[in-house]
Amino acid sequence: MKHQAIPGGAAAPPLLEIEDVSVRFGGVQALGNVTLSVEAGEICGLIGPNGAGKTTLFNCVTRMCGITGGAIRFDGARIDTLPARDIIAAGVARTFQNLGVYPRMTVLENVMLGAHHIWGGATLDTLLRPRSTDRAERRMLDWCRDVLRELGLEAVAHELAGAMPYATLKRIELARALAARPRLLLLDEPAGGLTHGEVAEFGELVRRMRDRHQLTILLVEHHMGLVMSLCGRLAVLHLGRNLAQGTPAEIRAHPDVIGAYLGRAA
Ligand SMILES: Nc1ncnc2c1ncn2[C@@H]1O[C@H](COP(=O)(O)OP(=O)(O)OP(=O)(O)O)[C@@H](O)[C@H]1O
């Protein structure tokens, strides 16, 4: 994919560049020389059969997992050596396959956790005092309430997250990621466990959030209807390696991809 042109003629680097990344867990080669670029503003899908290495790649970008080879750049700068909090502060947020929502906290408190790094080093204890009169705290609270409103969660802001239905938990996770004001959003199986109607609604929500917050999105998802309708480009991993990259139409017709999904060695 061509890099975006910037004034002066030079090409802007992709927002996210994953170059030759390898990860080994003991005897398991989870990723082997994986390369992927994500351009600013795109929704790029990352697909592949179970165990392909998709979540591991997300974990590498967010530094929940160290890489054993290669490099990861965000906006042109290496991030694979940074601590996780610096990566969040740089503008990378994510959701989790198995939901990272805290059930004993309210919906608002969960979302405020996402805004923690913008808070300037306050303790979580301070952050979670919703009656605080401190001006900076009020601004943060207002920002989190705005995000809740955008995602239709305002009415349940003070309810315990654990009491919410599954589809609402998915939106709480998205709200928490958005509260961090990311430039790059990594969504790990956001449609998993949703009904057909909820998947369509979630897809629309993601598209709206992308436009409103000028996000770049990397989406891991098994729901092919959602992936094909939402993503302009797809990257396919298989057994920890790049298998194919292209438009949804190209990927749908790619013999190696069809073979991998049907269980045939590519
Ligand atoms: N912490 C770990 N320790 C050991 N092996 C791991 C660890 N995390 C992942 N793996 C292995 O790495 C490989 C890739 O797993 P990963 O979860 O990244 O795949 P995935 O594509 O996200 O799969 P799924 O679609 O099922 O979520 C698998 O073989 C998995 O068992």
The ligand as a Gaussian input file, in Angstrom:
#p B3LYP/6-31G(d) Opt

LIG

0 1
 N        1.302000     -17.150000      26.991000
 C        1.451000     -18.164000      26.124000
 N        2.238000     -19.227000      26.418000
 C        2.407000     -20.234000      25.529000
 N        1.845000     -20.287000      24.329000
 C        1.031000     -19.257000      23.975000
 C        0.794000     -18.148000      24.851000
 N       -0.043000     -17.281000      24.213000
 C       -0.308000     -17.833000      23.017000
 N        0.331000     -19.016000      22.872000
 C        0.313000     -19.876000      21.679000
 O        0.635000     -19.057000      20.582000
 C       -0.141000     -19.424000      19.447000
 C       -0.937000     -18.227000      18.956000
 O       -2.000000     -17.957000      19.888000
 P       -2.970000     -16.700000      19.763000
 O       -3.858000     -16.702000      20.951000
 O       -2.181000     -15.492000      19.488000
 O       -3.808000     -17.072000      18.454000
 P       -5.114000     -16.390000      17.877000
 O       -4.914000     -16.276000      16.412000
 O       -5.425000     -15.139000      18.621000
 O       -6.210000     -17.504000      18.184000
 P       -7.795000     -17.371000      18.466000
 O       -8.427000     -16.992000      17.172000
 O       -8.156000     -18.752000      18.879000
 O       -7.981000     -16.362000      19.540000
 C       -0.992000     -20.619000      19.867000
 O       -0.293000     -21.792000      19.529000
 C       -1.082000     -20.450000      21.366000
 O       -1.299000     -21.675000      22.000000

